[in-house]
Amino acid sequence: MSRQQGSPAEEARYRALQDLDPRGENLLEVLIAGLHDESWRVRHAAADGLQRLSTPTPGEVAARLVRVLGERGETGARNAAAEALSGLGLEALGPLVTLLGHVDPDQRKFAADILGQLGRREAEASLVQALSDVDLNVRVSVAESLGRVGGEHAARVLERLLGDSEPLMRLSALEGLASLKQPPALSLVEPLLNDARLRRSVFRVLGLIPRAAATEHLCVGLSSEARSVREAALAALGTQAALMTSELRGEQDAVIREALLRLPDARARLARALEAEDVAVRAGALVAVAASGDASLAVPVAEVAREDRLLRDVLSTLGRLGPEGGRVLLAAMAELSAPARAAAVESLVDLVDPSSVTPLCALLEWAEDDLRGVVVRALGRTRSAEAASPLVDLLRDSVTAGAATRALGVLAGSCRSAVVAALQDAVERRATPASVAVLARVGGRPALPLLRRLARDEDPRWRAAAVDVAGEVDGGVGRELARAALADEAVPVRAAGVRAMGRLGGSDAGALLRPALQDEDVFVRRVAVEAVGESGASDRAADLEALVRHPDGALARASVRALSRLGLMGMRVLREASEHPDPEVVKAVLSAVSGEGLALAVSLLEHPHWDVRAAAARVLGESGGPECLEPVRRALEAETDVLPRQALADAVARVSRR
């Protein structure tokens, strides 16, 4: 039994109400009786059931519930009736408006409260009229409800109440205006700051006014000895910051910064606010910390990231704390919670400076895998020559090699000579072939002699690495090394030569690639097929047409794709390829069909492989004309697999609309 469940008898009553069919007859009084149950769970189930009844009408249900509101001494039943009424929506509006004129002020207050919960704009006029009620409690409820349902008219009415002689009315008016997000003129609010009972509500309204003058009033609250007032001021500053343009935000920051400088214990106050339970207070504290630029608060700021909703604000605030904030975070990284550490690492990309290299390298030793990439990025942003060697070392790790390559590119913008030297050293030491590609991209033409030398290295991995990238530095040298590589004894080098030739293209590309299309190694042949498609060597089309029937499915599929890329895929070849035993080849054929090829797609609706049938259905759904509708329907009737059936159903729907 769950913690929410009570006695077996209570559970039975609760289940009985839950199991009632709302379409049943004569259930109204059964559920009304449930509103009077001693258990709140049962009362809640009854209130829920009353909102779903089919008979009597919702209007009649609302009228019956209003009668329950008049049962003094039945607090639980009255509250449950109010819950049910607020769930009835518009149908409850009429009976509740009528109740606003009841002789009993208790009933009128109930009506005002529930109308606020209804949230219907249609109640605005009646509520405004009820503001003249003789009973203060009713007027207060009416003002609060106007804050939930009203619009511009209600806001102006509430503004007039700011001058009411009753403090409670002024308070309700402030809260109503804050709920409506319709702040009055600053001049109307300023006099109310003198009333300590209203100050928190005044701050809520001031937070909606994006002006430095309002910020000045809020900053007065930061010096209050009352924690509730300080937190109200901070929450309002957070609200105000979200409403401001970047220019106004600068003015807000200046006002906040000046106010904090006058507070001897500002840091301690902000640190406590960053740990507040109220999310709005923490958001406001982040605004204040950002304005202060106090880097010593970097750790508690990062810990606010435990609240997902504030992650963006945390990153923005950390970004305002500068390199000193980055140093504080790096020193405390091991003690941070996981969400705080993730936020801190993300922010480090913008906070690091040359002094960050050593702690970042230390962080790489134990940081979680998903954070290591960001740390590598941060290393590239340090603008320090000392970061070059650690980043080059990371090229040996397949997990970090990509991020290290990009980081070295960024670092080269400020420390190019150090990066090139570290890469050349790695190449000379034969540390990792990945360093060759980065060296070519960072070093440019001065790296060509080294690339030429590497292209003759005894280790085929280095020859292949040099051939792969030489063309990015110089097309002529790249072509020269690629031509030589096509005759290399090692498969990786021949493949590198073929890839390079495909990228470089040229009028002789087809002739140079022809031997590779007949290479003894099938991997080289697949690479050659792709290179023909990339280079646009249409003179090799006949070779590709022969390969679509090759037993190696990957080679045949690559040939289909290359022919399609060249725009040379004829119907004869399509039909031949569609008979390949590898379904992946047939699916490649389907991706290439159009026009008269749609008939081929229709025939493939009966293919033995379900994924081919599904692919054919998708092609016909996308491109098929009305003549395809009947075959697709027949295929749908005969299909038994779920995914092809879904694709066929979609195709029928799409073709039917054409």
C-alpha positions as CSV (number, residue, x, y, z in Angstrom):
1,M,0.0,0.0,0.0
2,S,1.4,3.4,-0.9
3,R,2.1,6.1,1.6
4,Q,-0.9,8.0,0.2
5,Q,-3.3,5.3,0.9
6,G,-5.1,5.1,4.2
7,S,-7.3,2.4,5.7
8,P,-8.7,-0.5,3.6
9,A,-12.2,1.1,4.0
10,E,-10.9,4.4,2.7
11,E,-9.2,2.7,-0.2
12,A,-12.4,0.9,-1.1
13,R,-14.4,4.2,-1.1
14,Y,-11.6,5.8,-3.2
15,R,-11.6,3.0,-5.7
16,A,-15.4,2.9,-5.9
17,L,-15.5,6.6,-6.9
18,Q,-12.6,6.2,-9.3
19,D,-14.3,3.3,-11.0
20,L,-17.6,5.1,-11.6
21,D,-18.5,5.4,-15.2
22,P,-19.2,9.2,-15.7
23,R,-21.8,8.2,-18.4
24,G,-23.9,6.4,-15.7
25,E,-27.2,7.6,-14.4
26,N,-28.0,9.2,-11.0
27,L,-24.4,9.6,-10.0
28,L,-24.6,13.3,-8.9
29,E,-25.7,12.7,-5.3
30,V,-23.3,9.8,-5.0
31,L,-20.4,12.1,-5.9
32,I,-21.8,15.0,-3.8
33,A,-21.8,12.5,-0.8
34,G,-18.2,11.8,-1.7
35,L,-17.4,15.5,-1.2
36,H,-18.3,15.1,2.4
37,D,-16.0,12.0,3.0
38,E,-13.6,12.3,5.9
39,S,-10.7,11.4,3.5
40,W,-9.2,14.1,1.3
41,R,-8.3,11.5,-1.3
42,V,-12.0,10.4,-1.5
43,R,-13.1,14.0,-1.7
44,H,-10.6,14.7,-4.4
45,A,-11.9,11.7,-6.4
46,A,-15.4,12.9,-6.0
47,A,-14.5,16.4,-7.2
48,D,-12.8,14.9,-10.2
49,G,-15.8,12.7,-11.0
50,L,-18.2,15.7,-10.8
51,Q,-16.2,17.4,-13.6
52,R,-16.6,14.4,-15.9
53,L,-20.3,13.6,-15.4
54,S,-22.4,13.2,-18.6
55,T,-25.7,13.9,-16.8
56,P,-27.0,16.2,-15.5
57,T,-25.6,19.1,-17.5
58,P,-22.4,20.9,-16.3
59,G,-24.5,23.9,-15.5
60,E,-26.8,21.8,-13.2
61,V,-23.7,20.3,-11.6
62,A,-22.3,23.7,-10.9
63,A,-25.6,24.9,-9.3
64,R,-25.6,21.8,-7.0
65,L,-21.9,22.5,-6.1
66,V,-22.7,26.1,-5.2
67,R,-25.3,24.8,-2.7
68,V,-22.5,22.8,-1.0
69,L,-20.5,26.0,-0.6
70,G,-23.2,27.2,1.7
71,E,-22.8,24.3,4.1
72,R,-21.1,26.0,7.1
73,G,-19.2,23.6,9.2
74,E,-18.3,21.3,6.2
75,T,-14.9,22.8,5.4
76,G,-13.6,19.7,3.6
77,A,-16.8,19.4,1.4
78,R,-16.8,23.2,0.6
79,N,-13.2,23.1,-0.5
80,A,-13.8,20.0,-2.6
81,A,-16.8,21.7,-4.2
82,A,-14.7,24.7,-5.0
83,E,-12.1,22.4,-6.6
84,A,-14.8,20.8,-8.7
85,L,-16.3,24.2,-9.7
86,S,-12.9,25.6,-10.8
87,G,-12.6,22.5,-13.0
88,L,-15.9,22.9,-14.7
89,G,-14.6,26.0,-16.6
90,L,-17.1,28.3,-18.3
91,E,-20.1,26.3,-17.2
92,A,-19.4,27.4,-13.6
93,L,-19.2,31.1,-14.5
94,G,-22.9,32.0,-14.3
95,P,-23.6,30.3,-10.9
96,L,-20.5,31.9,-9.4
97,V,-21.3,35.4,-10.7
98,T,-24.7,35.0,-9.2
99,L,-23.1,33.9,-5.9
100,L,-21.2,37.2,-5.9
101,G,-24.5,38.9,-5.0
102,H,-25.3,36.5,-2.1
103,V,-26.4,38.0,1.2
104,D,-23.7,36.1,3.1
105,P,-20.2,37.7,2.7
106,D,-18.7,34.3,3.2
107,Q,-20.4,33.1,0.1
108,R,-19.4,36.1,-1.9
109,K,-15.8,35.6,-0.9
110,F,-16.0,32.0,-1.9
111,A,-17.4,33.1,-5.3
112,A,-14.6,35.6,-5.8
113,D,-11.9,33.1,-4.9
114,I,-13.2,30.4,-7.3
115,L,-13.7,32.9,-10.1
116,G,-10.0,33.7,-9.8
117,Q,-9.2,30.0,-10.0
118,L,-11.3,29.7,-13.1
119,G,-9.1,32.1,-14.8
120,R,-11.8,33.2,-17.3
121,R,-11.6,36.7,-18.7
122,E,-15.4,36.7,-18.9
123,A,-15.4,37.2,-15.1
124,E,-13.5,40.5,-15.2
125,A,-16.5,42.9,-15.4
126,S,-18.4,41.1,-12.6
127,L,-15.3,41.1,-10.4
128,V,-14.6,44.8,-11.0
129,Q,-18.2,45.6,-10.0
130,A,-17.7,43.5,-6.8
131,L,-14.8,45.7,-5.8
132,S,-17.5,48.0,-4.3
133,D,-18.6,45.2,-1.9
134,V,-19.2,46.4,1.7
135,D,-17.1,43.6,3.2
136,L,-13.3,44.1,3.2
137,N,-12.5,40.4,3.0
138,V,-14.7,40.1,-0.2
139,R,-13.0,43.1,-1.7
140,V,-9.5,41.7,-1.0
141,S,-10.5,38.4,-2.6
142,V,-11.9,40.2,-5.6
143,A,-8.7,42.2,-6.1
144,E,-6.6,39.1,-5.9
145,S,-8.8,37.3,-8.4
146,L,-8.6,40.2,-10.8
147,G,-4.9,39.6,-10.8
148,R,-5.6,36.1,-12.2
149,V,-8.3,36.8,-14.7
150,G,-8.1,40.4,-15.7
151,G,-6.6,42.4,-18.5
152,E,-5.8,46.0,-19.2
153,H,-9.0,47.2,-17.7
154,A,-8.5,45.3,-14.5
155,A,-4.9,46.6,-14.3
156,R,-6.1,50.2,-14.4
157,V,-8.8,49.4,-11.7
158,L,-6.1,47.8,-9.5
159,E,-3.9,50.9,-10.0
160,R,-6.6,53.1,-8.5
161,L,-6.6,50.8,-5.4
162,L,-3.0,51.6,-4.7
163,G,-4.4,54.8,-3.0
164,D,-7.0,52.9,-1.0
165,S,-7.2,53.7,2.7
166,E,-7.0,50.0,3.6
167,P,-3.5,48.5,3.6
168,L,-4.9,45.1,2.7
169,M,-6.5,46.6,-0.5
170,R,-3.2,48.2,-1.4
171,L,-1.4,44.9,-0.8
172,S,-4.0,43.0,-2.9
173,A,-3.7,45.5,-5.7
174,L,0.1,45.2,-5.8
175,E,-0.1,41.5,-5.9
176,G,-2.8,41.6,-8.6
177,L,-0.7,43.9,-10.8
178,A,2.3,41.7,-10.3
179,S,0.4,38.6,-11.3
180,L,-1.0,40.5,-14.4
181,K,2.6,41.7,-15.2
182,Q,1.0,45.1,-15.7
183,P,3.2,47.4,-13.6
184,P,1.9,50.9,-12.9
185,A,3.9,54.1,-13.4
186,L,6.9,54.3,-11.1
187,S,5.5,57.4,-9.5
188,L,2.5,55.4,-8.2
189,V,4.7,52.8,-6.6
190,E,7.4,54.9,-5.0
191,P,5.2,56.2,-2.1
192,L,4.3,52.7,-1.1
193,L,8.0,51.8,-0.3
194,N,7.5,53.7,3.0
195,D,5.1,51.1,4.2
196,A,7.2,48.1,5.5
197,R,4.1,45.8,5.2
198,L,3.9,46.4,1.5
199,R,7.6,46.4,0.6
200,R,7.9,42.8,-0.7
201,S,4.9,43.3,-3.0
202,V,6.3,46.7,-4.1
203,F,9.5,44.9,-5.1
204,R,7.6,42.4,-7.2
205,V,6.1,45.3,-9.2
206,L,9.3,47.2,-9.4
207,G,10.9,44.1,-10.9
208,L,8.5,44.5,-13.9
209,I,9.7,48.0,-14.6
210,P,12.9,47.9,-16.7
211,R,14.4,51.2,-15.6
212,A,17.5,52.1,-13.7
213,A,15.3,54.2,-11.3
214,A,13.4,51.0,-10.3
215,T,16.8,49.2,-9.9
216,E,17.9,51.8,-7.4
217,H,14.8,51.2,-5.3
218,L,15.4,47.4,-5.4
219,C,19.0,47.8,-4.4
220,V,17.8,49.5,-1.2
221,G,16.2,46.2,-0.3
222,L,19.6,44.5,-0.6
223,S,20.8,46.2,2.5
224,S,17.7,45.2,4.6
225,E,18.3,43.3,7.7
226,A,15.2,41.2,7.0
227,R,16.1,38.2,4.9
228,S,12.7,38.1,3.3
229,V,13.0,41.7,2.1
230,R,16.5,41.0,0.7
231,E,15.3,37.9,-1.1
232,A,12.3,39.8,-2.5
233,A,14.6,42.4,-3.9
234,L,17.0,39.8,-5.4
235,A,14.1,38.0,-7.0
236,A,12.8,41.2,-8.5
237,L,16.3,42.0,-9.9
238,G,16.3,38.7,-11.6
239,T,12.8,39.4,-13.1
240,Q,14.0,42.9,-14.2
241,A,17.2,41.6,-15.8
242,A,15.1,39.3,-18.0
243,L,13.1,42.3,-19.3
244,M,16.1,44.5,-20.2
245,T,18.0,45.1,-23.4
246,S,21.7,44.7,-23.2
247,E,22.1,48.5,-22.9
248,L,19.6,48.7,-20.0
249,R,21.3,45.7,-18.5
250,G,24.5,47.7,-18.4
251,E,22.7,50.5,-16.5
252,Q,21.3,47.9,-14.1
253,D,24.7,46.4,-13.5
254,A,26.2,49.8,-12.6
255,V,23.5,50.5,-10.1
256,I,23.8,47.1,-8.5
257,R,27.5,47.2,-8.4
258,E,27.5,50.6,-6.6
259,A,25.0,49.3,-4.1
260,L,27.0,46.2,-3.3
261,L,30.2,48.3,-2.8
262,R,28.4,50.1,0.0
263,L,27.6,46.8,1.7
264,P,30.5,45.4,3.8
265,D,29.1,41.9,3.9
266,A,27.8,41.8,0.3
267,R,29.7,38.7,-0.5
268,A,28.3,36.7,2.4
269,R,24.8,37.9,1.6
270,L,25.1,36.9,-2.1
271,A,26.6,33.5,-1.2
272,R,23.6,32.8,1.1
273,A,21.2,33.9,-1.6
274,L,22.8,31.6,-4.1
275,E,21.8,28.7,-1.8
276,A,18.2,29.9,-1.3
277,E,15.4,27.5,-1.9
278,D,13.5,29.9,-4.1
279,V,14.6,29.6,-7.7
280,A,13.7,33.3,-8.3
281,V,16.0,34.4,-5.5
282,R,18.9,32.4,-6.9
283,A,18.3,33.8,-10.3
284,G,18.4,37.3,-8.9
285,A,21.5,36.5,-6.9
286,L,23.2,35.4,-10.2
287,V,22.3,38.8,-11.7
288,A,23.9,40.6,-8.7
289,V,27.0,38.4,-8.8
290,A,27.5,39.1,-12.5
291,A,27.2,42.8,-11.8
292,S,29.7,42.7,-9.0
293,G,32.2,40.6,-11.0
294,D,33.3,39.0,-7.7
295,A,35.3,36.0,-8.9
296,S,35.5,34.6,-5.3
297,L,31.8,33.6,-5.8
298,A,32.6,31.4,-8.8
299,V,32.1,28.1,-6.9
300,P,28.7,28.9,-5.3
301,V,27.6,30.3,-8.7
302,A,28.6,27.0,-10.4
303,E,26.7,25.0,-7.8
304,V,23.5,26.8,-8.8
305,A,23.7,24.7,-12.0
306,R,22.1,21.9,-9.9
307,E,18.9,23.7,-10.9
308,D,18.5,22.9,-14.6
309,R,16.3,25.9,-15.2
310,L,19.2,28.2,-14.2
311,L,22.0,26.6,-16.2
312,R,22.0,29.4,-18.9
313,D,22.1,32.1,-16.2
314,V,24.9,30.3,-14.4
315,L,27.0,30.1,-17.6
316,S,26.3,33.7,-18.3
317,T,27.3,34.7,-14.8
318,L,30.5,32.6,-14.8
319,G,31.4,34.2,-18.1
320,R,31.3,37.6,-16.4
321,L,33.8,36.6,-13.8
322,G,36.8,36.5,-16.1
323,P,40.0,34.6,-16.0
324,E,40.2,35.0,-12.2
325,G,36.9,33.2,-11.9
326,G,38.3,30.5,-14.2
327,R,41.3,30.0,-11.8
328,V,38.9,29.7,-8.9
329,L,36.9,27.1,-10.7
330,L,40.0,25.1,-11.7
331,A,41.3,25.0,-8.2
332,A,38.0,23.7,-6.8
333,M,37.0,21.4,-9.7
334,A,37.5,18.2,-7.7
335,E,35.1,19.4,-4.9
336,L,32.3,20.5,-7.2
337,S,29.1,18.6,-7.7
338,A,28.7,16.9,-11.1
339,P,26.2,19.5,-12.5
340,A,28.5,22.3,-11.2
341,R,31.6,20.7,-12.7
342,A,29.9,20.4,-16.1
343,A,28.9,24.1,-16.0
344,A,32.3,25.1,-14.8
345,V,34.1,23.1,-17.6
346,E,31.7,24.6,-20.2
347,S,32.4,28.1,-18.9
348,L,36.2,27.5,-18.9
349,V,36.2,27.8,-22.7
350,D,35.8,31.5,-22.2
351,L,37.5,32.0,-18.9
352,V,40.9,30.4,-19.4
353,D,44.2,32.3,-19.9
354,P,47.8,31.2,-20.2
355,S,48.0,30.3,-16.5
356,S,45.2,27.6,-17.0
357,V,47.3,25.1,-19.0
358,T,48.6,23.1,-16.0
359,P,45.3,22.8,-14.1
360,L,43.5,21.9,-17.4
361,C,46.0,19.2,-18.1
362,A,45.5,17.9,-14.6
363,L,41.8,18.0,-15.1
364,L,42.2,15.8,-18.2
365,E,43.6,13.1,-16.1
366,W,40.3,12.5,-14.2
367,A,37.5,14.4,-15.8
368,E,34.5,12.4,-17.0
369,D,34.6,11.4,-20.7
370,D,31.8,13.7,-21.7
371,L,33.7,16.7,-20.2
372,R,37.1,15.9,-21.6
373,G,36.2,17.3,-25.1
374,V,35.3,20.6,-23.5
375,V,38.5,20.7,-21.5
376,V,40.5,20.1,-24.7
377,R,38.6,23.0,-26.3
378,A,39.5,25.2,-23.3
379,L,43.2,24.2,-23.8
380,G,43.0,25.5,-27.3
381,R,41.7,28.9,-26.0
382,T,44.5,29.5,-23.5
383,R,46.6,31.4,-26.0
384,S,49.6,29.7,-24.4
385,A,52.5,28.0,-26.3
386,E,52.6,25.5,-23.4
387,A,49.3,24.1,-24.5
388,A,50.6,22.9,-27.9
389,S,52.5,19.8,-26.8
390,P,49.6,18.4,-24.5
391,L,47.2,18.9,-27.4
392,V,49.5,17.1,-29.9
393,D,49.8,14.2,-27.4
394,L,46.0,14.0,-27.4
395,L,46.0,13.2,-31.1
396,R,47.1,9.7,-30.2
397,D,43.8,9.1,-28.4
398,S,40.9,8.3,-30.8
399,V,38.4,9.7,-28.4
400,T,40.1,13.2,-28.1
401,A,41.8,13.3,-31.5
402,G,39.0,15.3,-33.2
403,A,38.7,17.8,-30.4
404,A,42.5,18.2,-30.2
405,T,42.7,18.8,-34.0
406,R,40.2,21.6,-33.7
407,A,41.8,23.0,-30.6
408,L,45.2,23.1,-32.3
409,G,43.7,25.0,-35.1
410,V,42.4,27.6,-32.6
411,L,45.6,27.7,-30.7
412,A,47.6,28.3,-33.9
413,G,45.8,31.6,-34.3
414,S,47.9,32.9,-31.4
415,C,50.8,30.5,-31.1
416,R,51.3,29.2,-34.6
417,S,55.1,28.6,-34.4
418,A,54.7,26.6,-31.1
419,V,52.0,24.5,-32.6
420,V,53.9,23.8,-35.8
421,A,57.0,22.9,-33.8
422,A,55.1,20.5,-31.5
423,L,53.5,18.9,-34.6
424,Q,56.9,18.6,-36.4
425,D,58.4,17.0,-33.3
426,A,55.5,14.5,-33.1
427,V,56.1,13.6,-36.7
428,E,59.8,13.2,-36.3
429,R,59.2,11.0,-33.3
430,R,56.6,9.1,-35.3
431,A,54.1,9.7,-32.4
432,T,50.9,9.4,-34.4
433,P,50.0,9.7,-38.1
434,A,47.1,12.0,-37.1
435,S,49.7,14.8,-36.5
436,V,50.5,14.8,-40.2
437,A,47.1,16.0,-41.2
438,V,47.1,18.8,-38.5
439,L,50.6,19.8,-39.5
440,A,49.6,20.2,-43.1
441,R,46.5,22.3,-42.2
442,V,48.4,24.5,-39.7
443,G,51.8,24.6,-41.3
444,G,50.7,25.2,-44.9
445,R,53.3,25.2,-47.7
446,P,56.4,25.1,-45.5
447,A,55.2,21.7,-44.5
448,L,55.5,20.3,-48.1
449,P,59.1,19.1,-47.9
450,L,58.3,17.1,-44.8
451,L,55.2,15.7,-46.6
452,R,57.3,14.7,-49.6
453,R,59.7,12.9,-47.3
454,L,56.9,11.2,-45.4
455,A,55.4,10.0,-48.7
456,R,58.6,7.9,-49.1
457,D,58.6,6.6,-45.5
458,E,59.1,2.9,-44.9
459,D,56.0,2.8,-42.7
460,P,52.9,2.7,-45.0
461,R,50.8,4.5,-42.3
462,W,53.0,7.6,-42.7
463,R,53.1,7.4,-46.5
464,A,49.3,7.2,-46.5
465,A,49.0,10.1,-44.0
466,A,51.2,12.3,-46.2
467,V,49.3,11.4,-49.4
468,D,45.9,12.0,-47.8
469,V,46.6,15.7,-46.9
470,A,49.2,16.9,-49.4
471,G,46.5,18.1,-51.8
472,E,45.0,20.3,-49.2
473,V,48.3,22.3,-49.1
474,D,49.2,22.3,-52.8
475,G,47.2,20.7,-55.6
476,G,50.2,20.0,-57.8
477,V,52.2,18.3,-55.1
478,G,49.1,16.4,-54.0
479,R,48.5,15.1,-57.5
480,E,52.2,14.1,-57.8
481,L,52.2,12.2,-54.5
482,A,48.8,10.6,-55.3
483,R,49.9,9.3,-58.7
484,A,52.9,7.7,-57.1
485,A,50.7,6.2,-54.4
486,L,48.4,4.5,-56.9
487,A,51.2,2.1,-57.6
488,D,52.3,1.6,-54.0
489,E,52.6,-2.0,-52.7
490,A,50.6,-1.2,-49.5
491,V,46.8,-1.1,-49.6
492,P,46.4,1.9,-47.2
493,V,48.7,3.9,-49.4
494,R,47.0,3.0,-52.6
495,A,43.6,3.8,-51.0
496,A,45.0,7.2,-49.9
497,G,46.2,7.9,-53.4
498,V,42.8,7.0,-54.8
499,R,40.9,9.2,-52.3
500,A,43.3,12.1,-53.0
501,M,42.8,11.7,-56.8
502,G,39.0,11.7,-56.3
503,R,39.1,15.0,-54.4
504,L,41.6,16.6,-56.8
505,G,39.6,15.5,-59.9
506,G,40.8,16.7,-63.3
507,S,40.5,15.6,-66.9
508,D,42.8,12.6,-66.4
509,A,41.2,11.4,-63.2
510,G,39.3,8.7,-64.9
511,A,42.3,7.3,-66.7
512,L,44.4,7.4,-63.5
513,L,41.7,5.7,-61.5
514,R,41.0,2.9,-64.0
515,P,43.7,0.5,-62.6
516,A,42.4,1.1,-59.1
517,L,38.9,0.0,-60.3
518,Q,40.5,-3.4,-61.0
519,D,42.8,-3.5,-58.0
520,E,43.4,-6.9,-56.4
521,D,42.1,-5.6,-53.1
522,V,38.4,-5.0,-52.9
523,F,38.7,-2.2,-50.4
524,V,40.8,-0.2,-52.9
525,R,38.2,-0.9,-55.6
526,R,35.4,0.4,-53.3
527,V,37.4,3.6,-52.6
528,A,38.1,3.9,-56.3
529,V,34.4,3.7,-57.2
530,E,33.6,6.4,-54.7
531,A,36.5,8.5,-56.1
532,V,35.1,8.2,-59.6
533,G,31.8,9.5,-58.4
534,E,33.5,12.4,-56.5
535,S,35.8,13.4,-59.3
536,G,33.0,13.3,-62.0
537,A,35.0,10.9,-64.1
538,S,32.1,9.9,-66.4
539,D,34.5,8.1,-68.8
540,R,34.6,5.3,-66.2
541,A,30.8,4.7,-66.3
542,A,31.2,1.4,-68.2
543,D,33.5,0.1,-65.4
544,L,30.9,1.1,-62.8
545,E,28.0,-0.5,-64.7
546,A,29.9,-3.8,-64.7
547,L,30.5,-3.6,-60.9
548,V,26.8,-3.2,-60.0
549,R,26.7,-7.0,-60.5
550,H,29.8,-7.7,-58.4
551,P,29.2,-10.3,-55.6
552,D,30.7,-7.9,-53.0
553,G,27.5,-6.1,-51.9
554,A,29.4,-3.0,-50.6
555,L,31.3,-2.7,-54.0
556,A,28.1,-3.1,-56.0
557,R,26.2,-0.5,-53.8
558,A,29.1,2.0,-54.1
559,S,28.9,1.6,-57.9
560,V,25.1,2.2,-57.9
561,R,25.6,5.4,-55.8
562,A,28.6,6.6,-58.0
563,L,26.6,6.1,-61.2
564,S,23.6,8.0,-59.6
565,R,26.0,10.8,-58.5
566,L,27.3,11.0,-62.1
567,G,23.7,11.1,-63.4
568,L,24.5,8.1,-65.6
569,M,22.2,5.5,-64.1
570,G,20.1,4.0,-66.9
571,M,17.1,1.7,-66.6
572,R,19.0,-1.4,-67.8
573,V,21.6,-1.0,-65.0
574,L,18.9,-0.3,-62.5
575,R,17.1,-3.5,-63.3
576,E,20.4,-5.5,-63.2
577,A,21.3,-4.0,-59.8
578,S,17.8,-4.6,-58.5
579,E,18.4,-8.3,-58.9
580,H,21.4,-8.3,-56.6
581,P,21.2,-10.7,-53.7
582,D,22.3,-8.0,-51.2
583,P,19.2,-6.0,-50.2
584,E,21.4,-3.0,-49.5
585,V,22.2,-2.8,-53.2
586,V,18.5,-3.0,-54.0
587,K,17.8,-0.2,-51.5
588,A,20.5,1.9,-53.2
589,V,18.8,1.3,-56.5
590,L,15.5,2.6,-55.0
591,S,17.2,5.7,-53.8
592,A,18.2,6.4,-57.4
593,V,14.9,5.7,-59.2
594,S,12.7,8.4,-60.7
595,G,10.3,8.7,-63.6
596,E,10.1,5.4,-65.5
597,G,12.0,3.8,-62.6
598,L,8.9,4.0,-60.5
599,A,7.6,0.9,-62.3
600,L,10.7,-0.9,-60.9
601,A,9.8,0.3,-57.4
602,V,6.3,-1.1,-57.8
603,S,7.8,-4.5,-58.7
604,L,10.0,-4.3,-55.6
605,L,6.9,-4.2,-53.4
606,E,7.0,-8.0,-53.6
607,H,10.7,-8.3,-52.7
608,P,11.5,-11.0,-50.1
609,H,13.2,-8.6,-47.7
610,W,10.9,-6.4,-45.6
611,D,13.2,-3.4,-45.6
612,V,13.3,-3.3,-49.4
613,R,9.5,-3.4,-49.5
614,A,9.4,-0.6,-47.0
615,A,11.9,1.4,-49.0
616,A,9.9,0.9,-52.2
617,A,6.8,2.1,-50.5
618,R,8.5,5.2,-49.3
619,V,9.8,5.9,-52.8
620,L,6.3,5.5,-54.2
621,G,4.8,7.6,-51.4
622,E,7.2,10.4,-52.2
623,S,7.1,10.3,-56.0
624,G,4.4,7.9,-57.2
625,G,1.5,9.2,-59.3
626,P,-2.1,8.0,-59.3
627,E,-1.2,5.0,-61.5
628,C,0.8,3.6,-58.5
629,L,-2.2,3.8,-56.0
630,E,-3.8,0.5,-56.8
631,P,-0.5,-1.6,-56.7
632,V,0.4,0.1,-53.4
633,R,-3.1,-0.7,-52.0
634,R,-2.8,-4.4,-53.0
635,A,0.6,-4.6,-51.4
636,L,-0.8,-3.1,-48.2
637,E,-3.6,-5.7,-48.1
638,A,-1.0,-8.5,-48.5
639,E,1.7,-7.1,-46.2
640,T,2.1,-8.7,-42.8
641,D,5.2,-7.0,-41.4
642,V,4.6,-3.9,-39.2
643,L,7.1,-1.5,-40.7
644,P,6.4,-2.1,-44.4
645,R,2.7,-1.9,-43.6
646,Q,3.2,1.5,-42.0
647,A,5.2,2.7,-45.0
648,L,2.6,1.4,-47.4
649,A,-0.2,3.0,-45.4
650,D,1.7,6.3,-45.6
651,A,2.2,5.9,-49.3
652,V,-1.5,5.2,-49.9
653,A,-2.4,8.3,-48.0
654,R,0.1,10.5,-49.9
655,V,-0.6,9.1,-53.4
656,S,-4.3,9.5,-52.8
657,R,-3.9,13.2,-52.3
658,R,-2.3,13.7,-55.8
